[in-house]
Amino acid sequence: MESYECDVVVIGAGLSGLSCALYLTEIDRGLRVIVLEAKDRIGGRTLTEQLNAADGSKDFWDLGGEWVGRPQPHLQHLLHKFQLDTFNPVKPHGGTPVTPTPKLSWQVRLDIAQFTWKLQRMRRKLAGLDIQSSVEAVTWDGVTFESFCTENLWTQDAKDLIEAACRCMFGLATAEMTLLYFLMYVNSAGGMEIFSKPSEFSGRECRVKGGVQQLASHIVQKIGRKNVKMNQVVTHIVQTDERVRVVTSNRLQVNCQRVVMAIPPHHAASVNVMPPLPSTKLALLKSVPLAFLVKFAVTFEEPFWVADGPGGKCYGFQSVLEDGDRRPVGIVYDASSARGNPALSGFISSPEGFEDDPKRRQAAIIDLLEDIVGPGVRNFVDFTQRDWSREPYNGGCFLKSLMPGTTKYFNNVIRESVDRIHFAGTETATVWCGFMNGAIQSGFRAGTEVLYHLRPHIIASPDPEPHNGPDDEAILFPPESGSSPLRRAAYVALGAGIASLAFFLLTSDKVPKSRIANNIRLVFEQIKSD
C-alpha cells in the first residue's frame, strides 16, 4: 500500500476543493496539502470542451459552470488573480418581440410583481431567523414551493412562468423543493435578481474567455501537480485523537491532521467514516437527491438567429419548452464565443428513454432547436453534450434539493465539522449556494476552519465568512450589514428583484402555438450587440 504523510487532505478537485487547497498553501506555504480526486480530470462541475468552429479552427465552450457576475466576489477574485478575462458578446437591450404577438396581459405582469415582492420580503426576513427553531422557518420547510405558488399566484400564465424559471435555475420543478429551500437559495445569491436576464445585478453577466475550466488548471499549477492525486476514490476515513487516516480504492493511504470533504453530499455519505458521522449529519447528507440535466453546445457557420447581421440587432433568448413526449427543455441561449464563432447552448432534462442513447438525444435537441429558431439548426458545424446525471462521482447538475422537513437543518448541520473532518462544496456555501462562487467561498471557509486549528497564531477565529482569498489583492468582501453601494442601490430601486423580473416580463412575448408543438412555451428578448 502506497503511503503519504501530510498536514491536510482535501477530498475532491472541483472548484471548492482546489480553492481550499490554494487558500491553505498561500496562507502558510509550509503546510503540506494533498488533494485526492476520484475522477481522471479536475474541475468538478466545470468542464470546457473544444468544438469545430466557423473560423475553421477549434474554439472553447463550457459544458458545466459558465456564467460570471460582478456580485460574485470570490469567483471574481480568482479570475483576477490568474488574469483570466471575461467577455459579454451581447448585452440586454430591449423590447420588441421576435414575432408580432400580443404581450403578456397586465394581470399576469401584476401577478408576477406582487408575488416577487412577497418573496423578496420573505427571503430578507429569513436572514434574521433561527432556521432550526423559528416557527415560520419550520412552516416554510413543510410546504413545497409548488403549493406556495398555487396559493399566492392568481393567473395560470404566472404559475407557468415561475415553473419555467425554476426549471431553468435549479433543474428542478417547483414540486421538488420546499419553500424554505427556495428562499435560502435565493437569499444566498442576494435576491430574485438571479432569475432576471443577464445584467450587473445577476450572476449571468459574462463568460470566461477560453472557458472556466482554466481556473482549476491554474490552481493545480499553483499548488503543485504532484500534490493532486487522480483516480483516487476515497473509501475510508479513520479518525483518532491525534491523526486521520484516509484510504482510497487504489490502496493509497494518507495520514494527516485534518480532512476537508469537498464532494457532493451523497458521495460524502458513501464514505466509510470511523467513528461514524453523527446520525443527523449522515441523514442530511443522504437526503439530498440529484438534479438531472444535460448541457449541450452547437456551433454554426453563421448566426442565423441574428436579425440585422453583424454589428446590428440580434435576438438572445432563453426558453422553456414543455412537451409530454420529449420532456422539458430548461434553457437555450446564444453562446457565441469570445472569438465570435456562432453557437447555441442550453440545458435539457434527459428525455425519457434517451438516457443511454446520446445519438437519439442529439436528434431530439436539434428537433427542439428547430422549433425555436428554424431549420437553420440542421446545418450545424459541431455538436457536443454532457449528461451530468451520469458523470462519475459528481451526481447531477445544477443543484441538489432537499426533502421536505430537512431544509431547516441544512444551514448549520451540512457545513458543521465533525472532529477533524471539515465540509465544503457549493451546497455548503453561505453565499451563492449552487454557483461556482459558492463552491469557492465554501472552500475558503473550510480552509479558515482548518487553519484555526492548525495555525491559531494566523487565524484567531473560524470566521464563516473569510476574506475573498489569501492575499490582499482581493476585491473587498461586501459587508453583510447591507451597507455596500450595490445593495443600497438595489433597495433604492424599489427592489431589484421586482424590477428585473417585471422588466423581463414586460419585454417578453409568447410565440403562437401554431408555430410549434402543442404546450410549448417560448420567451424571447431582444438584445443589441456591442
C-alpha positions in Angstrom: 0.0 0.0 0.0 1.4 3.4 -1.1 1.5 5.8 1.9 1.9 9.6 2.3 2.2 12.0 5.2 0.8 15.5 5.1 -1.0 18.1 7.2 -4.3 18.3 5.3 -6.1 16.0 2.8 -8.7 17.7 0.6 -11.1 15.2 -1.0 -12.3 16.5 -4.4 -10.6 18.5 -7.1 -13.5 20.7 -8.1 -13.5 24.4 -7.6 -14.3 24.0 -3.9 -11.6 21.6 -3.0 -9.0 23.3 -5.1 -9.9 26.7 -3.7 -9.5 25.3 -0.2 -6.0 23.8 -1.1 -5.0 27.1 -2.6 -6.2 29.1 0.4 -4.3 26.8 2.8 -1.0 26.8 0.9 -1.0 30.5 0.3 -1.7 31.4 3.9 1.0 29.1 5.1 3.4 27.8 2.4 4.8 25.3 4.9 1.5 23.4 5.0 1.6 20.1 3.2 -1.7 19.6 1.4 -2.7 16.6 -0.8 -5.8 16.7 -3.0 -7.5 13.3 -3.8 -9.8 13.3 -6.8 -11.9 10.2 -7.7 -12.1 11.1 -11.5 -9.4 11.3 -14.1 -9.9 15.0 -14.5 -10.0 18.2 -12.4 -12.7 20.8 -12.3 -15.7 19.1 -10.8 -18.8 20.6 -12.3 -16.8 22.8 -14.6 -15.8 21.3 -18.0 -14.5 23.1 -21.1 -14.5 21.3 -24.5 -13.2 22.3 -27.9 -15.5 22.2 -30.9 -15.1 22.8 -34.5 -16.0 26.4 -35.2 -17.0 28.7 -38.0 -13.5 30.2 -38.4 -12.1 26.8 -39.4 -10.3 26.2 -36.1 -11.2 24.8 -32.7 -12.9 27.0 -30.1 -13.9 26.6 -26.5 -17.3 26.1 -24.9 -18.3 25.3 -21.3 -20.4 22.2 -20.6 -20.6 22.9 -16.9 -20.4 26.1 -14.8 -20.1 29.0 -17.2 -21.6 32.4 -16.0 -19.8 35.1 -14.0 -21.3 38.2 -12.4 -20.0 41.3 -10.6 -21.8 40.4 -7.4 -19.7 37.2 -7.1 -16.6 38.4 -5.3 -14.9 35.0 -4.6 -15.1 34.0 -8.2 -14.1 37.4 -9.4 -11.1 37.3 -7.1 -9.7 34.1 -8.5 -10.3 35.2 -12.1 -8.4 38.4 -11.3 -5.6 36.5 -9.5 -5.0 34.3 -12.5 -5.6 37.1 -15.1 -8.5 35.3 -16.8 -10.5 37.7 -19.0 -14.3 37.7 -19.2 -16.5 38.8 -22.1 -20.1 39.6 -22.8 -20.7 39.3 -26.6 -24.2 40.7 -26.3 -25.8 43.0 -23.8 -29.5 43.3 -22.9 -31.3 46.0 -24.9 -34.7 45.8 -25.3 -38.0 45.2 -26.0 -39.7 44.1 -29.2 -40.9 40.6 -29.9 -39.5 38.2 -32.4 -42.9 37.8 -33.9 -45.9 40.2 -33.8 -47.7 38.6 -30.9 -49.6 40.2 -28.1 -47.7 41.0 -24.9 -48.5 39.2 -21.6 -51.5 40.8 -20.1 -51.2 43.4 -17.4 -52.9 41.0 -15.0 -50.1 38.5 -15.4 -47.4 41.2 -15.0 -49.1 42.5 -11.9 -49.4 38.9 -10.5 -45.7 38.3 -11.0 -44.8 41.6 -9.5 -46.8 41.1 -6.3 -45.5 37.5 -6.0 -41.9 38.6 -6.4 -42.2 41.4 -3.9 -43.7 38.9 -1.4 -40.8 36.5 -1.9 -38.3 39.3 -1.5 -39.7 40.3 1.8 -39.8 36.7 3.0 -36.2 36.0 2.0 -34.9 39.1 3.7 -36.8 38.1 6.9 -35.2 34.7 6.6 -31.8 36.2 7.3 -32.8 37.2 10.8 -34.4 33.9 11.8 -33.0 30.9 13.7 -33.9 28.4 11.0 -33.9 25.3 13.2 -36.3 26.8 15.9 -38.3 29.5 14.1 -41.9 28.6 13.7 -42.0 30.4 10.3 -39.0 28.5 9.0 -40.4 25.2 10.2 -43.7 26.0 8.4 -41.9 27.0 5.2 -39.9 23.8 5.3 -43.1 21.7 5.4 -44.6 23.4 2.2 -43.5 22.7 -1.3 -42.8 25.8 -3.5 -45.5 24.5 -5.8 -48.1 24.8 -3.1 -46.9 28.3 -2.2 -47.2 29.3 -5.9 -50.7 27.8 -6.1 -51.9 29.8 -3.1 -50.2 33.1 -4.0 -50.4 33.4 -7.8 -53.7 34.4 -9.4 -53.2 33.5 -13.0 -52.2 30.3 -14.7 -49.7 32.1 -17.0 -47.9 33.5 -14.0 -47.7 30.0 -12.5 -46.3 28.7 -15.7 -43.6 31.3 -15.9 -42.5 30.7 -12.3 -42.4 27.0 -13.0 -40.3 27.8 -16.1 -37.9 30.0 -14.1 -37.3 27.2 -11.5 -36.6 24.6 -14.1 -34.1 27.0 -15.7 -32.4 28.0 -12.4 -32.5 24.7 -10.4 -33.1 22.0 -12.9 -36.0 21.1 -10.6 -39.7 21.6 -10.7 -41.4 23.7 -8.0 -42.9 20.4 -6.6 -39.4 19.1 -6.0 -38.3 21.8 -3.5 -39.6 23.3 -0.3 -40.4 27.0 0.1 -37.7 27.3 2.7 -35.1 25.8 0.4 -36.1 28.2 -2.4 -35.9 31.2 -0.1 -32.5 30.1 1.3 -31.1 29.6 -2.2 -32.3 32.9 -3.4 -31.2 34.7 -0.3 -27.7 33.3 -0.6 -27.5 35.0 -4.0 -28.8 38.3 -2.8 -32.3 38.2 -4.1 -34.5 37.5 -7.1 -32.1 39.1 -9.5 -30.7 35.6 -10.2 -33.9 35.0 -12.2 -33.5 38.1 -14.3 -31.9 38.3 -17.7 -28.1 38.8 -17.7 -27.1 42.1 -16.0 -24.7 43.5 -13.5 -27.2 42.6 -10.7 -27.2 38.9 -11.6 -24.7 36.0 -11.7 -25.2 35.7 -15.5 -23.4 38.8 -16.7 -20.4 37.4 -18.7 -18.4 34.3 -19.6 -14.7 33.4 -19.4 -12.5 33.6 -22.5 -11.2 30.1 -23.2 -13.6 28.5 -20.7 -14.0 28.3 -16.9 -12.0 25.1 -16.5 -8.8 27.1 -16.9 -9.4 28.2 -13.4 -9.0 24.7 -12.0 -5.9 24.2 -14.1 -4.3 27.4 -12.8 -4.9 26.4 -9.2 -3.4 23.0 -9.7 -0.3 24.6 -11.3 -0.1 26.9 -8.3 -0.4 24.2 -5.6 1.7 21.7 -7.5 0.5 19.0 -9.8 2.3 16.4 -7.7 0.0 17.2 -4.8 -3.2 16.3 -6.8 -3.7 12.6 -7.0 -6.2 11.5 -9.7 -8.3 8.3 -9.9 -8.4 8.0 -6.1 -11.8 7.1 -4.8 -11.8 7.7 -1.0 -13.4 4.7 0.7 -12.4 5.0 4.4 -11.6 7.8 6.8 -10.4 6.7 10.3 -10.1 9.4 13.0 -8.1 9.1 16.2 -7.4 11.7 18.8 -4.2 12.9 17.1 -4.4 11.9 13.4 -6.7 11.0 10.5 -6.1 8.1 8.1 -7.6 8.4 4.6 -7.7 5.2 2.4 -8.6 5.0 -1.3 -9.8 2.2 -3.5 -6.4 2.1 -5.2 -4.9 1.3 -1.8 -3.4 4.7 -1.3 -3.1 5.7 2.3 -2.6 9.3 3.5 -2.1 10.2 7.2 -2.9 13.8 8.1 -4.1 16.1 10.8 -7.2 17.4 9.1 -9.5 16.3 6.2 -11.8 18.5 4.1 -14.6 16.7 2.2 -15.3 18.9 -0.8 -17.5 16.4 -2.7 -21.3 16.3 -3.3 -23.3 15.4 -0.2 -24.5 12.0 -1.3 -20.9 11.0 -2.1 -19.7 12.2 1.2 -22.3 10.0 2.8 -21.0 6.9 1.0 -17.5 7.2 2.6 -17.0 4.8 5.5 -16.1 7.1 8.4 -14.9 5.8 11.7 -16.1 6.7 14.3 -19.3 7.2 12.3 -20.7 10.6 11.5 -23.5 11.8 13.7 -26.8 10.4 12.6 -28.4 13.8 11.9 -25.4 14.7 9.7 -25.4 11.4 7.8 -29.2 11.5 7.3 -29.0 15.1 5.9 -26.2 14.1 3.5 -28.2 11.2 2.3 -31.4 13.2 1.9 -30.0 15.4 -0.9 -31.4 14.0 -4.1 -29.9 14.5 -7.5 -30.8 17.1 -10.2 -30.7 15.6 -13.7 -29.7 17.9 -16.5 -27.9 17.5 -19.9 -26.0 20.5 -21.2 -25.3 20.9 -24.9 -23.4 23.2 -27.3 -24.0 23.5 -31.0 -21.7 25.5 -33.4 -22.7 27.1 -36.7 -21.2 28.8 -39.7 -23.4 31.8 -39.4 -25.5 33.3 -36.5 -28.8 32.8 -38.5 -30.8 33.9 -35.5 -29.3 37.4 -35.9 -31.8 39.8 -37.2 -29.7 42.5 -38.9 -26.3 40.9 -39.4 -23.0 41.6 -37.7 -23.0 44.7 -35.6 -26.7 45.1 -35.8 -29.6 43.9 -33.7 -29.8 40.3 -32.8 -32.0 38.1 -30.6 -30.7 36.5 -27.5 -33.2 34.3 -25.7 -34.0 31.8 -23.1 -36.9 29.5 -23.4 -38.8 26.8 -21.6 -40.4 24.1 -23.7 -42.7 21.5 -22.3 -43.8 18.6 -24.4 -45.2 15.4 -22.9 -43.4 13.3 -25.4 -39.9 14.9 -25.3 -39.8 16.2 -21.7 -38.8 19.8 -20.8 -36.1 21.9 -22.3 -34.8 24.1 -19.5 -32.9 26.9 -21.1 -31.4 27.9 -24.5 -29.2 30.9 -25.2 -26.8 32.5 -27.6 -23.4 31.0 -26.7 -21.2 32.6 -29.4 -17.6 32.6 -28.3 -15.2 35.4 -27.5 -13.7 35.0 -31.0 -17.2 35.5 -32.5 -17.8 31.9 -33.5 -21.6 31.4 -33.5 -23.1 28.8 -31.2 -26.2 27.9 -29.2 -26.1 26.3 -25.9 -28.5 25.1 -23.2 -29.8 22.6 -20.7 -32.4 19.9 -21.0 -33.8 17.2 -18.8 -32.8 14.0 -20.5 -35.8 12.8 -22.4 -37.2 9.5 -21.1 -35.8 6.5 -22.9 -32.9 8.6 -24.3 -30.6 8.3 -21.3 -28.4 5.6 -22.8 -28.6 6.8 -26.4 -26.7 10.1 -27.0 -27.5 10.0 -30.7 -31.2 9.9 -30.1 -30.8 12.7 -27.5 -28.9 14.8 -30.0 -31.6 14.3 -32.6 -34.2 15.4 -30.0 -32.2 18.5 -29.1 -31.8 19.5 -32.8 -35.6 19.0 -33.3 -36.4 21.2 -30.4 -33.9 23.9 -31.5 -35.6 23.9 -34.9 -38.9 24.6 -33.1 -37.2 27.7 -31.6 -35.1 29.2 -34.4 -36.0 27.4 -37.6 -34.4 24.8 -39.9 -31.0 26.6 -40.0 -30.0 24.5 -36.9 -29.7 21.4 -39.1 -26.7 22.9 -40.8 -24.6 22.9 -37.7 -20.8 22.6 -37.7 -20.3 20.6 -34.5 -22.3 19.3 -31.5 -21.5 18.1 -28.0 -23.5 17.2 -24.9 -22.8 16.2 -21.3 -25.3 14.2 -19.3 -24.4 15.4 -15.8 -26.6 12.8 -14.1 -24.2 10.1 -15.4 -21.0 11.9 -14.5 -19.0 9.6 -12.3 -18.6 10.8 -8.7 -20.4 14.0 -9.5 -24.1 13.2 -9.3 -26.2 15.7 -11.2 -26.3 19.3 -12.1 -27.1 22.1 -11.4 -28.0 21.8 -7.7 -29.5 19.2 -5.4 -32.6 20.0 -3.5 -33.7 18.7 -0.1 -36.6 16.6 1.1 -39.4 18.4 3.0 -38.6 18.7 6.7 -34.8 18.6 6.3 -34.0 22.1 5.0 -34.3 23.7 8.5 -31.1 21.7 9.4 -29.3 22.5 6.2 -27.8 25.9 7.1 -25.8 24.7 10.1 -25.6 20.9 10.0 -24.5 20.5 6.4 -21.3 22.5 7.0 -20.5 21.7 10.6 -17.2 20.0 11.1 -17.0 16.6 12.8 -13.9 16.4 15.0 -11.1 16.5 12.4 -13.3 16.4 9.3 -14.5 19.6 7.6 -17.1 20.0 4.9 -17.0 22.2 1.7 -18.8 22.2 -1.6 -21.2 24.6 -3.2 -24.1 23.0 -1.3 -22.5 24.2 2.0 -21.9 27.8 0.8 -23.5 30.7 2.7 -23.4 33.0 -0.4 -24.2 32.0 -4.0 -25.1 28.5 -3.0 -25.2 26.2 -6.0 -23.0 28.5 -8.1 -19.2 28.5 -8.8 -18.8 31.4 -6.4 -20.5 29.3 -3.7 -18.0 26.5 -4.3 -15.1 28.8 -4.0 -16.5 30.6 -0.9 -17.1 27.2 0.8 -13.5 26.2 0.1 -12.2 29.4 1.7 -14.4 28.9 4.7 -13.3 25.3 5.2 -9.7 26.4 4.8 -10.3 29.0 7.5 -11.7 26.4 9.9 -8.6 24.1 9.3 -6.2 27.0 9.9 -7.9 27.9 13.1 -6.9 24.5 14.5 -3.5 24.1 12.8 -2.3 27.7 12.8 -4.1 29.6 15.6 -1.5 32.3 15.5 -2.6 33.1 12.0 -6.4 32.6 12.2 -7.8 33.8 15.5 -11.3 32.5 14.9 -13.1 30.2 12.5 -14.8 33.1 10.7 -17.5 31.6 8.5 -17.1 34.5 6.1 -13.3 34.9 5.5 -12.0 37.5 3.1 -12.1 36.6 -0.6 -8.7 35.0 -0.8 -5.3 34.5 0.8 -3.7 37.8 -0.4 -4.5 41.5 -0.3 -5.3 42.0 -4.0 -8.8 40.6 -3.4 -11.9 42.7 -4.1 -13.3 43.7 -0.7 -16.0 41.3 0.5 -19.4 43.0 0.6 -20.5 43.8 4.2 -23.4 41.7 5.4 -24.9 44.8 7.0 -26.2 45.9 3.7 -24.0 49.0 3.6 -22.5 48.2 0.2 -23.3 50.6 -2.6 -24.7 47.7 -4.8 -27.0 46.6 -2.1 -28.2 50.2 -1.3 -28.8 50.7 -5.0 -30.9 47.6 -5.1 -33.0 48.8 -2.2 -33.4 52.3 -3.6 -34.5 50.9 -6.9 -37.6 49.5 -5.0 -36.3 46.0 -5.0 -34.0 45.0 -7.9 -35.7 41.6 -7.9 -39.1 43.0 -8.8 -37.7 45.4 -11.3 -35.6 42.7 -13.0 -38.3 40.1 -13.3 -41.0 42.7 -14.1 -38.9 44.1 -16.9 -38.2 40.6 -18.2 -42.0 40.0 -18.4 -42.7 43.4 -19.9 -40.3 42.7 -22.8 -41.4 39.1 -23.2 -43.9 37.6 -25.6 -45.5 34.2 -26.2 -44.9 32.6 -29.6 -48.1 31.3 -31.1 -48.6 27.6 -30.5 -49.3 27.1 -34.2 -45.6 27.5 -34.9 -44.5 24.6 -32.8 -45.8 21.6 -30.9 -48.7 22.0 -28.5 -48.0 23.1 -25.0 -44.6 24.6 -25.9 -43.9 28.0 -24.4 -41.2 30.3 -25.6 -39.9 33.5 -24.1 -37.7 35.8 -26.3 -36.0 39.0 -25.5 -34.3 41.4 -27.9 -30.7 42.3 -27.3 -28.2 44.5 -29.0 -24.6 43.6 -29.8 -21.8 45.9 -28.8 
